[in-house]
């Protein structure tokens, strides 16, 4: 009887996790000028991705340099209600996103200004608008469209992942994980943390759609104690999903003592492909 009860509990947990994932609804906007993604979850709206073109220029004297671009939001960020509607700031520069949800689409606008270095700036200009439509998980009635840059999203108890595949490259990886170790200079293990410090670059797919994105983070905890973290996000891209794992290895070297090592993962993930509604 105990064994049956344990099995029923396990099934209930799995069904609960699947239900929680199913409650996330994705809205995607994809044009030559911008890429933007939102998720609606438990009555709240989060921005997952924003990438757009900019124009860059010298400031003294003002002289145009040419096109640039930015990619923002390392992890889903809550859109907060304000006098201007649902808004949030854009990290990495001076900017804001505003959004309004109506039916199966989200519309709004954004602006972004980045001081790359003294005397050299990049800017989207004012009045940039967007439209994001509801996408459906693979097998749910969606269909590929010409020029589509496929998006993949998944969430479970230990990871939340979002990424894009463009041609033979994968990147724009964003999301969160549940750490088992301290992160950076933090004194405590946080309940959740971004996979990377920012959206990942794009990398070439290998044989069979395989890939690995690796990053390193390091610095000082105190004057003589230093840390180093190796981050690995690896997987395989298929038509319907990206399956892989996330691994983060932290090494701390106190003075006159042996290195201490703490490992989070590998944490498995499965990100399902989302598609525009057919018709």
Buried (B, 14 or more C-beta within 10 A) or exposed (E): EEEEEEEEEEEEEEEEEEEBBEEBBBBBBBEEBBBBBBBBBEEEBBBBBBBBBBBBBEEEEEEEEEEBEBBBBBBBBEBEEEEEEBBBBBEBBEBBBBBEBEEEEBBBBBBBBBEEEEEEBBBBEEEBEBEBBBBBBBEEEBEEEEEBEBBBBBBBEBBBBBBBBEEEBBBBBBBBBBBBBBBBEEEEBEEEBBBBEBBBEBBEBEEEBEBEBEBEBEEEBEEEBBBBBBBBBBBBBEEEBBBBBBBBBBBBBBEEEEEEEBEBBEBEBBBBBBBBBEE
